Amino acid sequence: MAEVGQELLTAFAMAGRVCVGLVFLLAAMQKAAHWRLLPGVIANYRLLPRAMVLPVAVVLPLVEMIVGVLVLSAQLSPFAELTAIGLLILFAAAMAVNLRRGRAHIDCGCGRPFLKQTLRWSLVARNAVLAALLLPSFGSVMIVSMPLLLTGAGAGLCFVLLYSLHNTLAALPERTA
């Protein structure tokens, strides 16, 4: 019975790493593709000194790309997972600070430019869920068999699709009665 529990934990760990790793890779590619917009998005948060906005905008896509690759490959574990969790919490905190300030109208910078999302608490919760998906990685120690690898990877891909669906639905304009 303990072995089945360990296999489930390993599958969940794999699913979390695949999902979060791909989310970071997608985010990095979108930020790099729209690099001219990124400094403005970061500046809109009003959390960094003006002089830090451009350096952060230059470095952020690279950091997200590296973290995504490391999380996906399970290299430098648990450092990669801890870094990803830290970034997700940092992004959630930046959104929460602005929501508390009454600045929900700004673009979160989470998705493609044509899917602009204004800040809302569901985005903060989404980042917390993404961070939580990495928690099973800290308890998973068994060697991964091919069926377990495929199961975890498939579940992770399903999570990424749900994440993308959430982003798309969240970006749709709200209907008024």
Sequence and secondary structure as in RCSB ss.txt:
>XXXX:A:sequence
MAEVGQELLTAFAMAGRVCVGLVFLLAAMQKAAHWRLLPGVIANYRLLPRAMVLPVAVVLPLVEMIVGVLVLSAQ
LSPFAELTAIGLLILFAAAMAVNLRRGRAHIDCGCGRPFLKQTLRWSLVARNAVLAALLLPSFGSVMIVSMPLLL
TGAGAGLCFVLLYSLHNTLAALPERTA
>XXXX:A:secstr
 HHHHHHHHHHHHHHHHHHHHHHHHHHHHHHHHTTTTHHHHHHHT  S HHHHHHHHHHHHHHHHHHHHHHHHTT
TTTHHHHHHHHHHHHHHHHHHHHHHTT TTSB   S GGG  B  HHHHHHHHHHHHHTGGGGT  S   HHHHH
HHHHHHHHHHHHHHHHHHHHHS     
